[in-house]
């Protein structure tokens, strides 16, 4: 039974951009409005990545009009057109939950120099 589920999940996997926690990314998400479909860009910092295989997800946080907004997407979602890395971040943690309590310059992540 477990092998059957794994084979079905492997079919759902697609090619994904390589990004890590702390990176600033642009997520191009498909939005359906009635019978029309458009692409909306969500740009923010990746707070966490979790899970494995087809079930893995990532959370992106941005501030919009002074209010923090977080969205979580499945990594292999068909509703995500593409993920574009704007800048690489230098972090020492796997999950950046502490950014939720910070505002302004303190909420920034240092840029990784390569």
N, C-alpha and C positions, 0 to 999 in steps of 0.2 A: 504494500500500500504506500509506504513512504517513498519508494522509488518512482511510483506513478506520479505522485504529487511533485517530486523533484523534476521529473522530465517535463511536466506541464509548465512549471515555473521557469525552466531553462529556455523554453520557447519564447517567453515574454521578455527576456533580457535583450537589451539593445545597446548600441555604442553610446557611451556617456563621456562628457568632458571630465577630466581629472581635476578635482578641487578638494580642498581640505578645510578643516575647522579654522576659522579666523580669516578666511579669504572673503573679499568683497566680490559678490557675484551679481550678474543680471540674469534673472530667470524669465524666459519668454514663455508665458503660459497662455493656452488657448481658452478663450471665454466664449460661451454660447449665450446669445441673446435672441430668443425666439428662434427664427430659422437662419439667422446670420451667425457667423463665427469670426472672431477677431483675436488678435494677439495683444496681450497686455504685459508690460515689462514691470518686474518687481525687483528693485535693486537694494541689497542690504548685505549684512555680515552673516556668514554661516555660523550659527551657534552650536549646532551639534549634528552628528551623523550617527545613525544607529541602525541595528539590524544587519542581516546578511542576505545575500541572494536577491531574489525578486521582491522580498518584503522590506528591503532597506529604505530608510527615509532620511531626509535632511530638513533642518529648520533654518529659515532665514529671517533676520530681524532688521527692520528699518524704523526710522522715526518719521512720521508724517504729521505735519502741523503740530509738533510738540508731543504727539502721542506715539508710544511704541507699538508697532504692529509686527506680529510674527505669523508666518505661514509655514506649514509643514507639507512637503510633497513627497510622494514615493519617488525613489531614485530613477526607476524605469517607467514612469508614468507616461501614457500616450498623450496626456493633456499638457505636457511640457514640450514645447518646440525645441528649445536648446537652453543650455546654461553657459554663460559667457563669464570668464574670470576677468574682473576689472583690475584687481590688485591682490597680491599674495600677502597674507598676514603672518606675523611671527608670534606664535602663542606657545605656551607650555602646558596647556590643559586640553583634554579631549572634549570637554563641554564648557561653554562660556556662559553659564547661567548668571554669573556675577555682573554681566553687562546690563542685565535688566534693571538693576538698582542705580545705574550710573547715567549721568546726563552730560552733554557737551563734550569737552575735550577728554574727560575721563572715560567716556564710552568708546573712544577710538582704540583701534588695534594697531600696533606698530607694523610698519611695512617690512617684509622680508627682503633683504638686499641679496641679489644673486648675480 
